Amino acid sequence: MPDIIKSRLRLINISGALCLVLVVCATVFMGILPLYSQTIRNRTASNALEQDLSKLNGLSNTLNQVETELKSTESRLQQAETRFPTSSAMEDFMTQLAKAADDAGLQVISISPQTMQNADNYKVMPLQITGTGSFENCYKFLTALRKMSRLTRLDDLALQLDTSMDKAQPDQMPVCKIIVGISTFTAR
């Protein structure tokens, strides 16, 4: 009988060990494996969120750059617009133009303003200036136009040698006729 008891005790021990192994395996498969797979999913989601966050940080930096450039451009535009006088200041511009020609030694034949035209948010007035003088006088006049405190655009320029010059005096500097077409801008 002791052999039967020993064999049954072995059977019970083996059954108990198998149950214990079954419980541990069930715990691994039912508890730890889902936790592990959930951890893997969470880590993948975390990596995706970190990538999205880095992209958004990059966009934020780009947005800051664009805003800085926009502010810089707006300030340059405001600075340029301060050089736009109102249309009531056109007479002052004509005075400045005549003074620039006089300072350059250019003899003005005519200054003919044309009608104001709309150009987006501004008005533009084309002018044609005709005068005579030496090449140096013409150069000084063009330089003075560029230095004026007013936005102007050079539209047309013609330099012609004055043929009415006296041929008897070869020492005399050649006289040229200058025709300058400019446009000046005013605020609306």
Steps between C-alpha positions, in 0.01 A plus 500: 500500500770747564591462133150592396504804729839604369385461142184701573702767679727521195194528280362777724838678502526475122139618463567788740817594314313487169223716646758743631673511157156542336413787735838670432460452122143629514622803697772562241264469207203671661676772699854570394461449123215755466698743717804450278300551180332809652846633591618449142190684367551783750868531406409513128233763567748697713757496218235616251396782735864605546543515122181705466618730777838551330319581173278749682806656666656531154181663370497729802858605426409553134195702601716716727743555211217593263350738757840665549546540125145635469564760771826597330327536162216700653744737668691548172168569324403755765841662468460520121145635534627784717673624186162523327369848545135579463379629166483852646882501523551481122584869479779445752628215284505726194701755700746228607527383139575851374757548778671169411524612136630843601761351739618266224539793258239361262295751303145373521297544183183343635354291780174349384299307755239263365175391660504297824431131456397238754757231575364254758499683836688801365474770238772548244576819310716470189719803420716588203794733556689653211820701541843579361847501650833322492525127554618573853193719565274220377677249724471729803129547431437125480696449822297775670178328386618178661584676827166679532296412807219373285434172328548543128543255219704568187276408207688644204831672433632653180826691455557678168790712386377853431564561130440872525842539667740752344758309291736796500602442862656152522609558864140528612362199692227317311149582611251221524123495523355272766145370505413316821174321561435425869206391707446616854272329748262653751276356768131481414 
